[in-house]
Amino acid sequence: MQITEITQNKKDFLSLLLLADEQESMVDLYLDRGRMFVLDDGGVKAECVVTDEGEGILEIKNIATEPNSQGKGYARALLEFVEEKFRDEFTTLQVGTGDSPLTIPFYEKCGFTRHHVIKDFFTKNYARPIIECGVQLVDMIVLRKKCEGKTVKLHVKK
């Protein structure tokens, strides 16, 4: 398994980016200013884009795993990699997501806690309704985790 930073041609990974953020115009808002990492394990399995939001906050703007590779620990490995890589530069790791039973429990298992809510984010910023688990996403839930000065181990299930 290898994690590599992508500095050019980030849109080559658009199909993977759109798994996490369904509207390309929204991806365009952060892709150029973000730092992108891909996880390769016999082919690209997952990606992550992070941005510096100021005040010591590093935000995960996009993280996605190929559908056939989900549940194997690739997204968690990317989160651990990002936390380790930036632990001396940022105090807080932040992610905004829909209030979905697919995503919130994942982030909570990774040590994130709910911080605040951005009301009507998905209904105001997306052209079409976003439906997960049969429920339309309306508000963005922002979760945070303190960046700790610790070494993490990357765990991937085979």
N, C-alpha and C positions, 0 to 999 in steps of 0.2 A: 504494500500500500504506500502511495506517495501523494503528498499534498503539495501543489504547485501554485504560485501566484500567477495570475493571468494579467498582463499589462496591456496587451493589444488584442484587437479582434474579439472583444468580450461578447459581442452579439453572435459569435459563432455558437454560443451556448444558449441562445434565446429559447429554444424549446424546453430546456431545463429551467431557465429563469421563469418562464411562464407557468410552470407547475406551481410556483409559490406566489406569483403575482400575475394574475390573469390578464392584465391590461398593459400592453407594450409601452404606452405613453407614460404610465406610472413607473415602469422599469427605467425608462429614459431619464427620469428625474434624478436618479441616484447612481446609475451605472458608471458614468464617466468620472464622477468624483469619488466613487467607492473603490475599495480594494477587493479584488475578486480572487477566490481560491477554489481550485477544483481538486477533488479527491479521485485518484485513479487507482483502481485495483483490478487490473486486467481489463481496462476500459474506464472511462469517466463514469463514476457512480453518483457523485454529488457535487454541489457547488455552494458557495457562500459569498455574499457581498456584504462588506461592512463599511461604515462611514464614521468619520470623526464629527460628532455633533457638538463639540465644544464642552467646556466645563468638566473635562475628564470622562465624558461619556462616549463610548464606542457602541454604535448601533448596528445590529444585524438587520440589514434591509431585506435580504433575500437569502433563503436557505432551502435547498430542494434536493431530493434524492430520486434517482430514476425509479419509476414504479416497480420494476422487477427486483430492485435492490433494497426496497424499503424494509425496515424492521431488522436490519443487520448491523446497526450501530454506526453507519456512515455519517449521518447528521450529527450524532453525538461526538464522533471523532473530530468532525470539523469544528464544533463548538469548543471542544477541549483544545484543539490546535490554536484557534483564535484567542482563547483566553490566555494560553501560555505565551503566544507570540507577542501579545500587546499588554501583558500584565504590568510592565514597568512604565507604560505610556498612559494608561487609562485607569481610573478608579472604579468605573462602573461599566458593565456590559448590559445593553438594553435591547429589547425586541418589542415590536408592536405587531399584534396579530388579531385576527377575529376571535370572538368568543366562541370557540369551537371545541368540541370534545376530541378532535383530532390533534389540535396543536397545544392548547393550554396544559393538559397533563404532561405532554412531552417536555415542555419548558420547565414545569414545576419539578419533574424528576431530575432535570439537569441543574437544579438549584436556584431557579429564578422564582421571584415572588411578584405578585401583582403590585403595581405602583400607582397607576392612574388610568383613567379612561378618556379617550377622545371621542366624544359623542358624535354620532352620525358620520363618522369618517368614511365608511364604505359607501353609504348612500350618496354622499356629497361628491366623492372623488372618482367613482367608477361609473362608466356609461351603462353597464348592465348589472343587475343584481348578482351578487356572489352567494351561491348556495353551498353549504357544507353540512353533511349529515341531515339534509332535508330542511335546514334552517337558514334563512337569509342573514348574512352578516351585516350588521348595522354599525356598531361601535367598535373602535379599536381598543384592545386591552394592551396596555404597556406594562411589560414585566422587566424587572431589573435584577441584577446579580452583582455583588461586589467582586471586582477583580482582585484575586488574592495572589500574593507572592508565593506560589507553590508550583511544584512540578506535577503535571498531570500525565497519566498514561493513556494512550490511545487504544481503545477497545473496539474491535470489529469482530462480529460473529461471522464465521465462515459457513 
